[in-house]
Amino acid sequence: EDQVTQSPEALRLQEGESSSLNCSYTVSGLRGLFWYRQDPGKGPEFLFTLYSAGEEKEKERLKATLTKKESFLHITAPKPEDSATYLCAVVDSGGSNYKLTFGKGTLLTVNP
Amino acid sequence: GAGVSQSPRYKVAKRGQDVALRCDPISGHVSLFWYQQALGQGPEFLTYFQNEAQLDKSGLPSDRFFAERPEGSVSTLKIQRTQQEDSAVYLCASSLGGGNTDTQYFGPGTRLTVL
């Protein structure tokens, strides 16, 4: 059974204080790893897809990296508007090629 | 362009009532998904449509849950005889192609509260 574990559950940062969120996964074969951002009362908003170990993607203050067992979402010099829940999800090549299996998310709070 | 829309945004039902939740996917998107998100949890897969065909309903929790997409566009998730444990946010997502890890774009969700 696919498993996705995110840590920490919650993270509080000061504005400008860089940090990383972790997503560890167990799948029979990784077809893709997805990062989403979710604001309160809204649906998940797509950020990145990573497909193979060593791959990196960047968007503004966010950078996602992937290894064979985990992914990191690095946040550089965060701003209060980066506060949200960040969700990680995987698609397992051993099962369907469309079903997202999500972790519970990391609640990020950035204080001004 | 317009994203995925869902209605209603909020629904309160008495235990035992039937409810219907609507999803309008992004125009032209072949694939449509329903997920259930409990408070403090990540979304969990319910069912998948490719055009009008329901290819996977393995995540539906019970036979009280039924989904349809008769014309390959709008979809409805119906829950019969609602129970308190059905209280959750129901998310709809669509993607352009028929799988292959196409990006899934989510709607705002419908928050269902069963009293």
Contacts between the chains, C-beta under 8 A, distances in Angstrom:
chain1	res1	chain2	res2	distance
A	4	B	42	7.5
A	31	B	101	5.4
A	32	B	101	3.9
A	34	B	103	7.7
A	34	B	104	7.9
A	36	B	106	7.6
A	41	B	108	7.5
A	42	B	108	5.5
A	42	B	109	7.5
A	43	B	4	7.4
A	43	B	91	5.5
A	43	B	93	7.8
A	43	B	106	3.6
A	43	B	107	5.2
A	43	B	108	4.9
A	43	B	109	5.2
A	44	B	43	7.0
A	44	B	91	7.4
A	44	B	106	4.7
A	45	B	106	7.4
A	46	B	103	5.4
A	46	B	104	7.5
A	46	B	105	6.4
A	46	B	106	7.9
A	49	B	101	6.8
A	49	B	103	6.5
A	51	B	101	7.7
A	87	B	42	5.6
A	87	B	43	7.7
A	89	B	42	7.2
A	91	B	101	5.2
A	96	B	48	7.5
A	96	B	56	6.4
A	96	B	99	7.4
A	97	B	99	4.6
A	97	B	100	5.6
A	97	B	101	6.4
A	98	B	31	6.6
A	98	B	33	7.4
A	98	B	48	6.0
A	98	B	56	7.9
A	98	B	95	7.6
A	98	B	99	4.3
A	98	B	100	7.8
A	98	B	101	7.4
A	98	B	102	7.7
A	99	B	45	5.0
A	99	B	48	7.1
A	99	B	56	7.2
A	100	B	33	7.8
A	100	B	35	7.6
A	100	B	43	7.3
A	100	B	45	6.6
A	100	B	104	6.4
A	101	B	45	7.4
A	102	B	42	3.0
A	102	B	43	5.2
A	102	B	44	7.2
A	103	B	42	5.4
A	104	B	40	7.0
A	104	B	41	5.6
A	104	B	42	5.2
A	105	B	42	5.7
